[in-house]
Amino acid sequence: MRANVWSGRNTVQVENVPDPRILNDRDAIVQISSTAICGSDLHLYDGYMPTMRQGDVLGHEFMGTVTDVGKAVDGLRPGDRVVVPFPIACGSCNACAKGLFAGCENSNPNAAMAEKMMGHPVAGIFGYSHLTGGFAGGQAEAARVPFADVGPLKIESDLTDEQVLFLSDVLPTGWMGAEMADISEGDVVAVWGAGAVGLFAALGAKLMGADRVIVIDRFEYRLQKAREIGCETLNYEGTVVLEALNELTAGRGPDACIDAVGMEGHHGHAGVHAMDRVKQAARMETERPHALREAIMACTNGGTISVVGVYGGLADKFPLGSLMNRGLTLRTGQCHVHRYLRPLLDRIERGEIDPTFVISHTMGLEDAPTGYETFKHKEDCCTKVVLKP
């Protein structure tokens, strides 16, 4: 089959790879109809996530049709149309029992590697390095889905792929970002990043009762999408964000701040940004956490910082003193997609959420290298690329 594979820093290519096959009685094989390039894929593309190997199949946002199932898979059969959540979860460990599916204790075969880096292992993730299991991803014609009796969500309505594809990651990730912000009626919420996750976090914050949502980015076309869903916006290239947020909130700061940017933030003090870039290039630091630093400094006393932007390791100049002395709450995590699938699908079916507004480009699988370059460099007003195998 054809698949998009990692070939080195800033290089992907579509190659012939072996067809997936059933390896465990709880596996399924899914023929992929739609897949997407995620902002966190760019961290792999840029070479900032360790343990990538040449030939690894990329992609963790995908859906399609079941073509084969293992003997132990109940509830799925060939012909079923499914969306596949990006974390792989067994459904029965201590973490899964608590609904913490991205912390599954059984799905990552490279747990020892993750323990050395993070203290405890994380769940397996499709197409996201050997640190998370080395599983082949979904930017391909087909994929093996482990624990298929737990993960995939059947789509039994006539909703289009574009309406439900983002249930695999960015829609529930943004929603969880808003949920972790502990929003109350009337709150002011600031969101760093107007990519797909940031836009869905902003939309979630509004649906959860926020009075005002302020989205911060540097690309006007992305900020326009935020305005179209009823948000205020700040372009950080033309303003001092902390001063602007104080002015917009009568000096108090936002009640909650959501970091939807992660390890490759671009703004911040020029000197600090340059130092981060140098350290990151030399692998002395894995992050450029400008958004997180700024979110902590901006948040009101006693407020909440929610982090769904992806970080990979170690960050310098973390404002721990501000976090502690002002009584802030920091909440973060990879998204526990499984627990949001059905509630968010219900909202889509009722017309409360239309996720398609983030899509800017649709391409064939063979165009994946072009898609990565277009997405990375924000060319042609690119917000989200959907690939059609």
KOLKEKE-694015 format. One record per residue (C-alpha): residue number from 0; residue in one letter; x, y, z. Coordinates in pm, 1 decimal. Example, Ala and Ser with C-alpha at 12.3 -4.5 7.8 and 13.67 -1.06 7.14 Angstrom:
<recs>
[0, 'a', [1230.0, -450.0, 780.0]]
[1, 's', [1367.0, -106.0, 714.0]]
</recs>
This chain:
<recs>
[0, 'm', [0.0, 0.0, 0.0]]
[1, 'r', [98.9, 366.0, -22.0]]
[2, 'a', [183.4, 562.9, 291.3]]
[3, 'n', [342.0, 892.7, 392.7]]
[4, 'v', [665.9, 822.2, 580.2]]
[5, 'w', [918.1, 1024.6, 777.3]]
[6, 's', [1248.4, 1039.9, 592.6]]
[7, 'g', [1446.4, 1281.4, 807.2]]
[8, 'r', [1416.3, 1634.1, 935.4]]
[9, 'n', [1179.4, 1839.4, 716.4]]
[10, 't', [1135.0, 1549.1, 476.5]]
[11, 'v', [840.9, 1316.6, 418.4]]
[12, 'q', [765.7, 1106.1, 114.6]]
[13, 'v', [493.6, 872.3, -5.9]]
[14, 'e', [623.4, 519.3, -51.5]]
[15, 'n', [509.8, 161.7, -88.5]]
[16, 'v', [501.6, -9.9, 252.1]]
[17, 'p', [374.4, -351.2, 365.1]]
[18, 'd', [-1.4, -384.1, 403.8]]
[19, 'p', [-117.3, -394.3, 766.6]]
[20, 'r', [-241.6, -726.2, 902.0]]
[21, 'i', [-407.9, -861.3, 1212.3]]
[22, 'l', [-143.4, -930.0, 1478.8]]
[23, 'n', [-366.0, -965.2, 1783.5]]
[24, 'd', [-721.9, -1089.1, 1838.3]]
[25, 'r', [-822.2, -735.3, 1943.2]]
[26, 'd', [-695.0, -573.3, 1621.3]]
[27, 'a', [-889.6, -433.1, 1329.4]]
[28, 'i', [-778.0, -320.5, 985.5]]
[29, 'v', [-922.7, 7.4, 862.8]]
[30, 'q', [-918.1, 117.5, 499.5]]
[31, 'i', [-864.4, 491.0, 530.7]]
[32, 's', [-1097.4, 733.7, 356.7]]
[33, 's', [-972.8, 1057.6, 514.9]]
[34, 't', [-675.1, 1156.8, 723.6]]
[35, 'a', [-527.2, 1491.2, 826.9]]
[36, 'i', [-202.0, 1667.9, 899.6]]
[37, 'c', [-197.3, 1788.8, 1259.6]]
[38, 'g', [4.5, 2073.4, 1405.9]]
[39, 's', [177.4, 1822.5, 1631.3]]
[40, 'd', [289.0, 1631.6, 1320.4]]
[41, 'l', [504.6, 1933.5, 1245.6]]
[42, 'h', [705.2, 1867.5, 1563.0]]
[43, 'l', [802.9, 1533.4, 1407.1]]
[44, 'y', [858.7, 1694.3, 1068.6]]
[45, 'd', [1085.2, 1958.5, 1222.5]]
[46, 'g', [1286.7, 1695.3, 1408.3]]
[47, 'y', [1202.9, 1807.4, 1762.4]]
[48, 'm', [1048.4, 1480.4, 1882.3]]
[49, 'p', [1304.9, 1207.2, 1956.9]]
[50, 't', [1301.0, 840.0, 1852.0]]
[51, 'm', [1175.7, 888.7, 1495.9]]
[52, 'r', [1315.0, 642.3, 1243.0]]
[53, 'q', [1338.7, 664.2, 867.6]]
[54, 'g', [1035.8, 496.1, 712.0]]
[55, 'd', [797.7, 551.9, 1005.5]]
[56, 'v', [441.1, 596.3, 876.8]]
[57, 'l', [301.5, 927.9, 999.5]]
[58, 'g', [-45.5, 1044.8, 1094.1]]
[59, 'h', [-275.6, 1013.5, 1395.2]]
[60, 'e', [-599.4, 1169.6, 1267.1]]
[61, 'f', [-781.8, 923.5, 1046.2]]
[62, 'm', [-1105.7, 742.8, 971.5]]
[63, 'g', [-1235.5, 489.5, 723.7]]
[64, 't', [-1401.6, 152.9, 677.2]]
[65, 'v', [-1327.1, -164.6, 871.4]]
[66, 't', [-1207.3, -441.6, 640.5]]
[67, 'd', [-1103.6, -709.4, 893.4]]
[68, 'v', [-1132.3, -772.3, 1266.9]]
[69, 'g', [-965.2, -1002.8, 1516.5]]
[70, 'k', [-1160.1, -1278.7, 1690.5]]
[71, 'a', [-1192.6, -1085.4, 2017.4]]
[72, 'v', [-1334.0, -765.5, 1866.3]]
[73, 'd', [-1700.2, -726.4, 1954.9]]
[74, 'g', [-1915.5, -448.8, 1813.2]]
[75, 'l', [-1722.8, -399.6, 1488.7]]
[76, 'r', [-1747.4, -585.5, 1163.5]]
[77, 'p', [-1621.8, -536.9, 807.9]]
[78, 'g', [-1805.0, -253.4, 639.4]]
[79, 'd', [-1843.5, -39.4, 951.1]]
[80, 'r', [-1743.4, 324.8, 908.2]]
[81, 'v', [-1530.0, 443.4, 1199.8]]
[82, 'v', [-1331.5, 733.7, 1341.1]]
[83, 'v', [-1014.5, 622.3, 1522.3]]
[84, 'p', [-893.9, 815.4, 1831.6]]
[85, 'f', [-524.6, 899.6, 1826.2]]
[86, 'p', [-432.0, 748.9, 2168.0]]
[87, 'i', [-439.8, 370.7, 2183.6]]
[88, 'a', [-611.2, 248.5, 2499.5]]
[89, 'c', [-673.2, -99.3, 2639.7]]
[90, 'g', [-989.0, 0.5, 2825.5]]
[91, 's', [-914.4, -202.7, 3137.4]]
[92, 'c', [-603.5, -69.4, 3313.9]]
[93, 'n', [-613.3, 167.7, 3610.9]]
[94, 'a', [-578.4, 477.6, 3390.9]]
[95, 'c', [-846.4, 367.5, 3144.9]]
[96, 'a', [-1081.6, 283.2, 3431.7]]
[97, 'k', [-1051.2, 648.3, 3539.9]]
[98, 'g', [-1116.2, 775.2, 3187.9]]
[99, 'l', [-751.3, 876.5, 3145.2]]
[100, 'f', [-712.4, 698.7, 2813.9]]
[101, 'a', [-400.5, 890.6, 2702.5]]
[102, 'g', [-227.2, 746.5, 3009.7]]
[103, 'c', [-310.2, 383.5, 2925.4]]
[104, 'e', [-68.1, 151.0, 3103.8]]
[105, 'n', [-84.1, -135.2, 2852.2]]
[106, 's', [-80.1, 7.6, 2498.9]]
[107, 'n', [280.1, 129.5, 2467.0]]
[108, 'p', [524.2, -154.3, 2392.7]]
[109, 'n', [813.9, 88.1, 2445.3]]
[110, 'a', [710.5, 176.9, 2800.9]]
[111, 'a', [1066.1, 142.6, 2933.1]]
[112, 'm', [1186.6, 410.6, 2692.3]]
[113, 'a', [911.0, 650.0, 2801.7]]
[114, 'e', [979.8, 580.4, 3169.9]]
[115, 'k', [1340.0, 694.5, 3130.5]]
[116, 'm', [1232.4, 1023.3, 2974.5]]
[117, 'm', [912.6, 1099.7, 3165.4]]
[118, 'g', [911.0, 892.1, 3483.7]]
[119, 'h', [613.8, 682.0, 3372.7]]
[120, 'p', [503.5, 564.0, 3028.1]]
[121, 'v', [243.2, 731.4, 2813.7]]
[122, 'a', [-13.7, 553.4, 2596.7]]
[123, 'g', [65.7, 430.5, 2251.1]]
[124, 'i', [-10.2, 685.6, 1978.8]]
[125, 'f', [-49.5, 625.8, 1607.1]]
[126, 'g', [233.3, 757.2, 1391.7]]
[127, 'y', [404.4, 948.4, 1669.3]]
[128, 's', [756.1, 815.1, 1726.0]]
[129, 'h', [886.3, 506.1, 1901.9]]
[130, 'l', [857.8, 683.5, 2235.4]]
[131, 't', [483.0, 626.7, 2199.0]]
[132, 'g', [507.9, 273.6, 2067.4]]
[133, 'g', [628.8, 300.1, 1710.4]]
[134, 'f', [280.2, 232.1, 1571.4]]
[135, 'a', [228.3, 293.7, 1200.5]]
[136, 'g', [8.7, 597.2, 1147.7]]
[137, 'g', [-293.7, 680.3, 940.4]]
[138, 'q', [-152.6, 888.4, 654.3]]
[139, 'a', [-180.0, 575.0, 447.9]]
[140, 'e', [-425.0, 364.5, 253.0]]
[141, 'a', [-489.5, 141.1, 555.4]]
[142, 'a', [-390.3, 100.0, 919.7]]
[143, 'r', [-386.2, -164.2, 1190.9]]
[144, 'v', [-588.2, -49.2, 1492.4]]
[145, 'p', [-497.1, -225.6, 1819.7]]
[146, 'f', [-762.8, -259.2, 2094.1]]
[147, 'a', [-1027.6, -205.5, 1827.8]]
[148, 'd', [-1293.2, -322.7, 2072.5]]
[149, 'v', [-1223.4, -6.0, 2275.2]]
[150, 'g', [-1118.4, 277.0, 2043.4]]
[151, 'p', [-1299.8, 326.1, 1712.1]]
[152, 'l', [-1631.5, 511.0, 1706.5]]
[153, 'k', [-1887.2, 386.0, 1456.7]]
[154, 'i', [-2046.7, 654.8, 1239.9]]
[155, 'e', [-2394.5, 533.9, 1157.1]]
[156, 's', [-2537.1, 855.2, 1012.3]]
[157, 'd', [-2479.7, 1018.4, 674.1]]
[158, 'l', [-2244.0, 1282.9, 811.9]]
[159, 't', [-1951.7, 1350.2, 578.6]]
[160, 'd', [-1594.1, 1253.2, 663.9]]
[161, 'e', [-1511.6, 1621.3, 703.4]]
[162, 'q', [-1780.3, 1661.1, 970.8]]
[163, 'v', [-1649.4, 1377.7, 1188.7]]
[164, 'l', [-1280.6, 1328.5, 1103.7]]
[165, 'f', [-1159.2, 1572.1, 1369.0]]
[166, 'l', [-1318.5, 1362.5, 1644.7]]
[167, 's', [-994.3, 1166.0, 1611.1]]
[168, 'd', [-793.6, 1444.2, 1779.1]]
[169, 'v', [-819.6, 1819.5, 1733.9]]
[170, 'l', [-1186.7, 1867.6, 1821.7]]
[171, 'p', [-1176.8, 1674.0, 2152.4]]
[172, 't', [-830.1, 1814.7, 2227.1]]
[173, 'g', [-957.9, 2171.2, 2196.4]]
[174, 'w', [-1270.1, 2080.0, 2392.6]]
[175, 'm', [-1063.0, 1924.7, 2672.7]]
[176, 'g', [-849.2, 2237.7, 2676.9]]
[177, 'a', [-1159.8, 2443.6, 2748.0]]
[178, 'e', [-1291.5, 2189.0, 2997.6]]
[179, 'm', [-964.8, 2191.2, 3193.7]]
[180, 'a', [-987.0, 2570.9, 3212.1]]
[181, 'd', [-1275.9, 2524.1, 3458.5]]
[182, 'i', [-1484.4, 2794.5, 3291.6]]
[183, 's', [-1770.3, 2957.9, 3477.1]]
[184, 'e', [-2051.8, 3169.8, 3333.3]]
[185, 'g', [-1921.7, 3516.8, 3258.2]]
[186, 'd', [-1549.2, 3430.9, 3253.0]]
[187, 'v', [-1295.2, 3592.2, 3024.7]]
[188, 'v', [-1080.8, 3328.9, 2854.3]]
[189, 'a', [-763.1, 3387.9, 2651.3]]
[190, 'v', [-646.4, 3131.3, 2396.5]]
[191, 'w', [-292.9, 3130.3, 2256.7]]
[192, 'g', [-293.1, 2992.7, 1901.2]]
[193, 'a', [-557.0, 3010.1, 1627.5]]
[194, 'g', [-479.6, 2678.6, 1466.5]]
[195, 'a', [-739.4, 2403.2, 1466.9]]
[196, 'v', [-691.7, 2312.6, 1834.6]]
[197, 'g', [-698.4, 2675.5, 1945.4]]
[198, 'l', [-1010.5, 2747.2, 1741.3]]
[199, 'f', [-1188.1, 2442.8, 1884.3]]
[200, 'a', [-1076.8, 2541.5, 2235.9]]
[201, 'a', [-1218.8, 2889.2, 2179.1]]
[202, 'l', [-1545.0, 2745.6, 2046.9]]
[203, 'g', [-1562.4, 2509.1, 2344.3]]
[204, 'a', [-1503.5, 2795.4, 2587.0]]
[205, 'k', [-1792.9, 2988.4, 2437.5]]
[206, 'l', [-2024.0, 2686.6, 2453.4]]
[207, 'm', [-1922.4, 2633.9, 2816.9]]
[208, 'g', [-2038.2, 2981.3, 2912.4]]
[209, 'a', [-1740.6, 3215.1, 2876.9]]
[210, 'd', [-1854.1, 3575.3, 2838.9]]
[211, 'r', [-1554.5, 3674.1, 2629.0]]
[212, 'v', [-1291.4, 3468.7, 2446.2]]
[213, 'i', [-975.7, 3642.9, 2326.3]]
[214, 'v', [-764.1, 3454.4, 2069.7]]
[215, 'i', [-396.7, 3543.4, 2020.1]]
[216, 'd', [-203.6, 3467.4, 1700.7]]
[217, 'r', [7.6, 3643.2, 1438.0]]
[218, 'f', [-167.2, 3533.3, 1117.0]]
[219, 'e', [-459.4, 3753.1, 1021.6]]
[220, 'y', [-637.9, 3482.3, 823.6]]
[221, 'r', [-639.1, 3256.7, 1130.9]]
[222, 'l', [-758.4, 3539.2, 1354.8]]
[223, 'q', [-1039.8, 3601.0, 1107.6]]
[224, 'k', [-1163.4, 3245.7, 1166.2]]
[225, 'a', [-1166.3, 3320.3, 1539.2]]
[226, 'r', [-1371.5, 3633.3, 1481.4]]
[227, 'e', [-1615.2, 3435.4, 1268.8]]
[228, 'i', [-1699.9, 3218.6, 1571.3]]
[229, 'g', [-1753.6, 3521.7, 1790.8]]
[230, 'c', [-1412.7, 3574.6, 1952.2]]
[231, 'e', [-1206.2, 3885.9, 2008.4]]
[232, 't', [-853.7, 3874.1, 1871.4]]
[233, 'l', [-502.9, 4004.7, 1933.9]]
[234, 'n', [-222.0, 3997.0, 1680.7]]
[235, 'y', [89.3, 3964.9, 1894.1]]
[236, 'e', [312.3, 4112.0, 1623.7]]
[237, 'g', [135.9, 4444.6, 1656.7]]
[238, 't', [82.4, 4464.5, 2031.0]]
[239, 'v', [227.7, 4384.4, 2372.0]]
[240, 'v', [3.1, 4094.6, 2469.8]]
[241, 'l', [25.0, 4129.5, 2849.2]]
[242, 'e', [-53.3, 4499.1, 2833.6]]
[243, 'a', [-339.9, 4443.1, 2589.5]]
[244, 'l', [-495.2, 4167.6, 2801.5]]
[245, 'n', [-473.2, 4384.8, 3111.1]]
[246, 'e', [-640.5, 4668.6, 2926.9]]
[247, 'l', [-918.9, 4439.4, 2801.8]]
[248, 't', [-982.5, 4303.7, 3151.7]]
[249, 'a', [-954.6, 4623.8, 3360.1]]
[250, 'g', [-611.2, 4518.7, 3484.5]]
[251, 'r', [-726.3, 4185.1, 3627.1]]
[252, 'g', [-616.9, 3946.8, 3353.2]]
[253, 'p', [-815.9, 3661.3, 3199.2]]
[254, 'd', [-986.8, 3415.9, 3436.0]]
[255, 'a', [-842.5, 3126.5, 3235.4]]
[256, 'c', [-565.8, 3096.0, 2978.6]]
[257, 'i', [-535.3, 2813.0, 2724.1]]
[258, 'd', [-202.9, 2731.4, 2556.7]]
[259, 'a', [-283.5, 2568.5, 2222.2]]
[260, 'v', [62.0, 2637.6, 2076.1]]
[261, 'g', [318.7, 2409.2, 2239.8]]
[262, 'm', [686.2, 2357.2, 2181.7]]
[263, 'e', [738.4, 2567.7, 1871.0]]
[264, 'g', [599.4, 2901.9, 1980.7]]
[265, 'h', [728.4, 3200.4, 1783.4]]
[266, 'h', [655.6, 3515.2, 1978.6]]
[267, 'g', [803.1, 3655.5, 2294.0]]
[268, 'h', [1095.1, 3879.8, 2387.7]]
[269, 'a', [1340.2, 3881.1, 2096.9]]
[270, 'g', [1639.6, 3790.7, 2314.0]]
[271, 'v', [1461.7, 3503.3, 2488.6]]
[272, 'h', [1326.8, 3378.3, 2155.8]]
[273, 'a', [1675.4, 3377.8, 2005.5]]
[274, 'm', [1814.5, 3191.4, 2305.8]]
[275, 'd', [1537.9, 2930.5, 2283.4]]
[276, 'r', [1601.6, 2882.0, 1911.3]]
[277, 'v', [1973.1, 2830.6, 1964.4]]
[278, 'k', [1924.6, 2589.3, 2254.3]]
[279, 'q', [1654.9, 2399.6, 2066.9]]
[280, 'a', [1869.4, 2369.4, 1755.2]]
[281, 'a', [2155.9, 2237.8, 1969.4]]
[282, 'r', [1913.6, 2000.2, 2147.5]]
[283, 'm', [1994.8, 2167.3, 2480.9]]
[284, 'e', [1624.9, 2251.4, 2519.4]]
[285, 't', [1327.9, 2082.5, 2354.5]]
[286, 'e', [1078.4, 2368.9, 2377.6]]
[287, 'r', [1011.9, 2728.3, 2279.0]]
[288, 'p', [744.6, 2782.7, 2543.5]]
[289, 'h', [667.4, 3149.0, 2477.3]]
[290, 'a', [290.9, 3093.5, 2484.7]]
[291, 'l', [302.6, 2905.3, 2814.5]]
[292, 'r', [523.5, 3164.4, 2980.8]]
[293, 'e', [295.3, 3442.6, 2864.1]]
[294, 'a', [-23.1, 3259.6, 2963.2]]
[295, 'i', [106.2, 3217.7, 3319.1]]
[296, 'm', [207.7, 3582.6, 3347.5]]
[297, 'a', [-124.7, 3702.3, 3200.8]]
[298, 'c', [-366.6, 3492.6, 3404.0]]
[299, 't', [-557.7, 3651.9, 3690.9]]
[300, 'n', [-463.1, 3565.8, 4049.1]]
[301, 'g', [-611.6, 3227.7, 4136.8]]
[302, 'g', [-691.3, 3154.2, 3772.6]]
[303, 't', [-633.6, 2843.0, 3564.5]]
[304, 'i', [-379.5, 2765.1, 3292.8]]
[305, 's', [-483.1, 2486.0, 3055.1]]
[306, 'v', [-215.3, 2339.5, 2827.9]]
[307, 'v', [-305.1, 2127.3, 2525.3]]
[308, 'g', [-22.3, 2245.1, 2300.5]]
[309, 'v', [228.8, 1959.8, 2272.4]]
[310, 'y', [554.4, 1973.4, 2469.9]]
[311, 'g', [822.6, 1710.6, 2448.0]]
[312, 'g', [1074.0, 1746.5, 2726.7]]
[313, 'l', [1252.7, 2034.5, 2899.1]]
[314, 'a', [1190.2, 2410.0, 2900.0]]
[315, 'd', [1402.2, 2697.2, 3030.5]]
[316, 'k', [1287.8, 3013.7, 3209.0]]
[317, 'f', [963.5, 2863.4, 3333.5]]
[318, 'p', [789.6, 3124.6, 3558.3]]
[319, 'l', [731.7, 2893.6, 3852.6]]
[320, 'g', [740.7, 3183.9, 4097.2]]
[321, 's', [442.5, 3348.7, 3927.9]]
[322, 'l', [255.3, 3019.3, 3917.2]]
[323, 'm', [307.9, 2946.0, 4286.5]]
[324, 'n', [286.9, 3288.0, 4446.4]]
[325, 'r', [-31.0, 3390.7, 4266.5]]
[326, 'g', [-213.6, 3064.8, 4336.8]]
[327, 'l', [-255.6, 2958.1, 3974.0]]
[328, 't', [-372.4, 2613.0, 3872.3]]
[329, 'l', [-189.1, 2438.0, 3587.6]]
[330, 'r', [-372.5, 2156.6, 3408.3]]
[331, 't', [-249.7, 1970.9, 3104.3]]
[332, 'g', [-240.0, 1641.2, 2918.5]]
[333, 'q', [-270.5, 1459.0, 2592.4]]
[334, 'c', [-639.0, 1435.3, 2514.8]]
[335, 'h', [-839.0, 1141.7, 2653.2]]
[336, 'v', [-1022.0, 1126.4, 2321.8]]
[337, 'h', [-1234.1, 819.5, 2396.1]]
[338, 'r', [-1440.7, 991.5, 2663.6]]
[339, 'y', [-1534.3, 1280.9, 2433.0]]
[340, 'l', [-1622.2, 1086.6, 2117.5]]
[341, 'r', [-1991.1, 1022.7, 2174.6]]
[342, 'p', [-2078.2, 1357.1, 2343.4]]
[343, 'l', [-1909.1, 1556.4, 2067.5]]
[344, 'l', [-2061.0, 1341.7, 1792.4]]
[345, 'd', [-2401.0, 1414.1, 1946.1]]
[346, 'r', [-2328.2, 1788.2, 1929.5]]
[347, 'i', [-2225.0, 1757.7, 1564.1]]
[348, 'e', [-2541.9, 1563.5, 1482.4]]
[349, 'r', [-2755.1, 1828.3, 1656.2]]
[350, 'g', [-2583.9, 2103.3, 1456.0]]
[351, 'e', [-2423.9, 2268.3, 1760.4]]
[352, 'i', [-2071.1, 2219.9, 1621.3]]
[353, 'd', [-1962.4, 2220.4, 1257.3]]
[354, 'p', [-1591.9, 2127.2, 1260.1]]
[355, 't', [-1548.2, 2180.6, 885.9]]
[356, 'f', [-1474.9, 2552.5, 926.3]]
[357, 'v', [-1108.2, 2479.2, 1004.6]]
[358, 'i', [-1040.9, 2297.1, 675.0]]
[359, 's', [-851.2, 2501.4, 418.5]]
[360, 'h', [-695.8, 2237.4, 191.8]]
[361, 't', [-794.9, 1893.3, 65.0]]
[362, 'm', [-529.7, 1689.7, -118.2]]
[363, 'g', [-460.3, 1337.1, -231.0]]
[364, 'l', [-229.5, 1119.3, -23.4]]
[365, 'e', [40.7, 1149.9, -289.5]]
[366, 'd', [43.5, 1526.0, -222.6]]
[367, 'a', [134.2, 1481.4, 145.8]]
[368, 'p', [485.6, 1633.1, 108.4]]
[369, 't', [331.3, 1945.0, -44.7]]
[370, 'g', [70.6, 1947.4, 230.2]]
[371, 'y', [336.3, 1943.7, 502.0]]
[372, 'e', [528.2, 2231.3, 345.5]]
[373, 't', [211.6, 2435.0, 288.5]]
[374, 'f', [94.5, 2376.2, 645.1]]
[375, 'k', [432.0, 2441.7, 806.2]]
[376, 'h', [492.3, 2769.6, 627.1]]
[377, 'k', [128.3, 2886.9, 651.8]]
[378, 'e', [113.5, 2925.3, 274.8]]
[379, 'd', [-210.2, 2990.2, 89.5]]
[380, 'c', [-393.9, 3071.2, 418.0]]
[381, 'c', [-351.1, 2711.8, 534.9]]
[382, 't', [-524.5, 2614.0, 860.7]]
[383, 'k', [-586.7, 2240.5, 814.0]]
[384, 'v', [-496.2, 1987.4, 544.6]]
[385, 'v', [-714.8, 1681.7, 484.4]]
[386, 'l', [-561.2, 1401.1, 279.0]]
[387, 'k', [-768.8, 1156.7, 74.5]]
[388, 'p', [-600.0, 818.0, 22.3]]
</recs>
